[in-house]
Amino acid sequence: MTAGLHPGSVEGNRKTRLQPDALIDDLLTQEFDMIALPGGMPGAENLKNDARIQSRLDGPGRAAGWKTDDQFSALSGQAGNSG
């Protein structure tokens, strides 16, 4: 399932258009096994600055043991250094 921050389609930096299945507001109370946030600019910055995304990642996500990309990078570095 894909979700958008605002109604309507989203245009990528190479003019690719995506039509999200739902709005993020409609999904905030649902449980998911994984949430993948795309990279690229300015989209990654928009996601970083959206309070709804941050509350989902910082609150229940951290409490449930979710990992962020930064944490995965750190874990990968530790794994490479351990042996």
HUGIHU-V920934 format. One record per helix or strand. SS is the DSSP state (~ for helix, > for strand). FROM is the first residue (numbers start at 0). LEN is the number of residues. If there is no record, write none. Layout:
<<SS	FROM	LEN> <SS	FROM	LEN>>
This chain:
<<>	2	2> <>	9	2> <>	16	2> <>	21	2> <~	23	3> <~	42	6> <~	50	13> <~	68	13>>
